[in-house]
Amino acid sequence: MIDITLQNFETELLQASLQQPVLLDIWAPWCGPCRTLGPLLEKLEVAYAGRFKLAKLNSDDQPEIATQLSQAFGVRSIPFCVIFVGGQPVDGFVGALPEAQIREFLDRHVPSTEALEAEEDIAQAQALMADGDADAALDKLVAAVEADPGNETARFDLVRALLEADRLDEAEAAFTPVAARAADTITPHPRFAALAVWIAAAERARAGLDAQALEAAIAANKRDFDARYALAQGLLAARDFTGAMDELLEIIMRDKGWNDQLARKTYVAILELMSKPAPAAAPGAQAASAGGLQLAGPATVAPSDPLLDQYRRKLSMALF
């Protein structure tokens, strides 16, 4: 537990909530219900064992923060609790609620024990990958998916790692639970849809692709788009992402609409495979500020990649 002031508001509340949810208890010494709620929140912080951090704000000592949070949520009484996730105030409750209701509130916003275990496995897998220990990284990713089957990052990283290891059958099995989301024509999941494109390329390459014959067909007819697309699939299966996009770009420049824009869609999928995931926004988060106090942290953006930027520009020039 930590006391929040104007001096530590940004570091101990906004920035801290990027790492774990922070529940801010706005109270006052003269408030009877506050004295009831405070010890209960402290008990829950211990019970949740690091799944959230408790912060307290004395509204008499820090009226500027208390007033602006109250105005942002349309609340006029205390105790008032606000939970910060991802640098944003996302939800709150008023009054000394019973423990069961507070647990329901927390469980909507804090990660489960299984989710925390999965995140730890993912972090370890990424470190192992950076050290070149792909087998150990795969073991960690398998553990992450087993701990939290709904963790999108864990499943994406697992399928990707299996494809990079040329373990297609295992990649297909790991991908099956999210295949429907990838194929959803209304709201497809872009990263899973990109994996589906990679898997399809790997399946076609395994069925047999003669790169020399395809190149000869293209040399004889620059508009043999079937041959060029097959060549691009072979390059994608071999993890030559830029080589595959170069071939796809040749199709796009000659016929943007070929085969229901298949070349463009595949090109975009490869860009997705090469991109780092954008930081997730906190659910329902809205940046709020008043009177000079910023109630939400600055938006976090993924770092720019010069190669990706180059290939995005190439696509844009080909399309427009």
N, C-alpha and C positions, 0 to 999 in steps of 0.2 A: 504494500500500500504506500502511496505517496501523496503528499499535499500539493495541490496545483496552485500556482501563482502566475501573475503576468510574466514573470521572468522565466519560468520553466514551462509555460503553456505549450509552446511549440515543440520543445524537445521531449518532454515527458508525457505529452498527450498526443499531439498530431503525429510526430515522428515515431513515437513508441508504438502507436496503433498500426503502423505499417508492418510491424513484426508480429504483434499479437493484439487481439481486441482489448480495449481499455474501457472499463466501466467507470464513469465519472459520477460520484455521489455529491450532489449539491445540497448542503445542509446548513444549519445554523445552531448555535449553542442553546438558544431559547426554544427550539422546536422539539416538542415531545415526540412526535412520530419519527423525527430524525434520529433521536437517541435509541429508538426501538430498531430502526432499520439498519443503522451503522454496524452494530455487532453481527447482525445476520449476514450482511454483505461480506464482512471480514471472514466469517466462518465459511461462506461459499467460495471465497477466493482460495482458501486452503483446500477445500473439498475438490475444487476443479483442477488443482495441481498444475498450475501454469497455463491453463487453457485461456485464461484472461487475467488482466491485471486490474486491480482496484485503485482508483484515484479518488481523492476527496477534495472538495472545494468549499471553504467556509464562505457563504454568501455575504456575511457581514464584513469579512476581511477583503473579499475580492468581488465587489458589487458589479464591476464592469463586465467581467466574464459571465457571472450568474445572470445578469440582466439580458445580455445579448443572446445567450443560449435559450433563456426563457422566451424571449421574443421570437427567436427562430423557430421554436416548436409550439408557440402559442400557449405557453404554460405560465401560470401566475402564482403557483404555490410550491412549497417544499414540504418534504423531501422530493427532489426531482433527479432522476438518474438518466444519463445519456450514455449510450455506448458508441464508441468511436472504432471504426474498422477501416483499414486502408487509408488513414489520414482524414477520414470524414466522419461527422456525426450522422449516424444512420437510423437511430431509433431511441426511444426513451419510455420511461413510465413515471407516474406520479404517485406518491403516497407510500406508506409502509405496507407493501403487499405481503401476503403470506409466502413462506419459503417455496412452496410448490409452484406458485405463479412466477416467482422470480426465476426459478430453474427453467420453466417453460420459456421465459423471455431470453435467458442466456443461451439456451439450447438452439434458439433460432439464429444466433449470431456467432457463437464460438465454435471452433472446430472440435470434432469428436476426438476421443483418444486414438481411435483408429486412423483418423485423418492426420493427426500429429505424427503417428508412427510412419505413415506413408510419406509425409513430407521429409522426415528425417532420412528415410531410405532413398528418396529422390536426390536429396542433397549429397548423400554419400555416393550414389551412383554417378552423379555429375562429376564429383571429384575423382572417382576411379576412372571414368572415361578420359578425363583430362590427363591422368597419369598413364593412359594406355592399357589399363587392365579391363578390357571389354567383358571378359567372362564374369569377373566379380561384379562389374556394374550391372550386367544382366540379372545376376542373382538378386541384387538389391531392388531392381525394378520389378522383378517377379514378386518379391516380398511386398513391395509398395502396392501393387495391384491387388494382391491377396488381402492386405490389410484394409484397403479402401477401394473397392472395385469401381466406385464412381469418380475416382480422382482422374480427371481428364489428362493432366500433365503426365501422371504415371503411366497411363495406358498409351498415350501418344509416344512417350519416350521408349516404352518397351517395344511397341511395334516397330518403331524406327530402328532401334538397336538390333532387333532380330533381322530386319531387312538388310541392314548394313553388314550383318554377319552371314548373309545369304542363307538364312534359316526361314525360308518362305512358308513352309507348312506351319511352323510355330507362329510366325507373324500372322498368318491368316486366322489361326485359332484365337490368338489374342485380340484380333480385330473384330471377330464375329459379334461380340456383344454391342459394339457401337456401329456396326455396318448400316443399320437402318437410319441412324442419325446422319451418316455420311451421304446416304442416298435420298434423304428427304428433299423433295423438289421445292418446297416452300421455304423452309428455314434450315438448310443444310449446315452442319458444323464444318466450318472451313478447314480446320486442321485435319479432322477425320476424313473429309472429302479428299484432301490432298493425299492422305495415306492410301485411300482407295485407288487413286490414279497410279501411285507407285506400285501397289500390289498388282494391279492389272498389267502394268508394264513388265513386272517380274514374271508374272504368269506367262505372258506372251514370249518373253525371252527364253523361259524354260522350255516352252513348246518348240522352240527352234527359230532363230533368226539368222539369216546369212547376210552379214553386214556388207560383204563385197558385192554380192548380187544386188542388194538394195542400192548401193552406191552406183553400180553400173546402170541400173534402171533409171536413177535420177539423172545421171550424166546424159542418158539418151533422151530423157524427157523431163525438163525442169518442173513440169506441172504434174508429175506422177506423185500426187500428194499421199496416196496410200503407202507408197514405198518410203517416202520421206517421213511420214508419221511413224511407220514401223521402225525406221532407223532411230528416230527420236526416242521411241519406247525402249529400244535396246540400250541407248546411251543412258536413259534414266535408270533402267534396271542395273546398269553398271556403275551407277552413282556419279555419272558425268553430267551434273545438272546443267551447267552452262552449255555444254555441247548439245544437250537435248533442246534447250531453249533456242540455240542458234538455228537448229533445223526447223523447229516450230515457227520461228520468226520468218523463215523463208516461205512457209505456207501462208502465214498471215499477210505478208506483204503482197502476195499474188492473189489470194482469195480469202478475205476476212471471214466470210460466212461458210467456208467449206465444212461440210459434215456437221451442220448445226454448231458452228464455231468451235469445233472440237480442239483445234490447235490452240486457240486463245485460252480456252478453259484449262487445257493441260499446262500451258505456259504459266497461267495464274496459280495453278496448283503447285508447280515447282517453286515459284516465288514463295508460296506459303511454307513449303518444306524447308526452304532456306532461311526463313525469317524466325527470329526469336519471338516468342509469344508476347503480346502486349500485356502489361500489368493489368490485372483484373481490377475493375472499378468496384468499390463497395456497393452492395445492393441497395438501391434506393438513395444513394448518396447524392447530396446537393451541396455545392460549395456555398458557404454562407459567410457574410461579413457585414459588419456594421460598426460605425464609430471608430474605424481604424483597426479593429481587432479581427484578424482573419480566423474564422472558425473552422476552416478546412485547409488541409495541406495542399501544396501545389501539385498539379497533376503529374504523374510519373509516366514518362514515355520511354519506349524501347530505344536504345541507342541506334544511330544511323549506321548502315552498312554500305560502304561505297560501291561494292559489287552489285548489291541488290538495287541500289539507286540507279546504277548504270542500266541494268536490265529492265527496270521499270520504265526508264526513259525510252529505251528501245521499243518497248511495247507501245507506249503512248505515241511515239512517232509513227509506228507502223499502222496504228489504228486511226490516227487523226491527221 
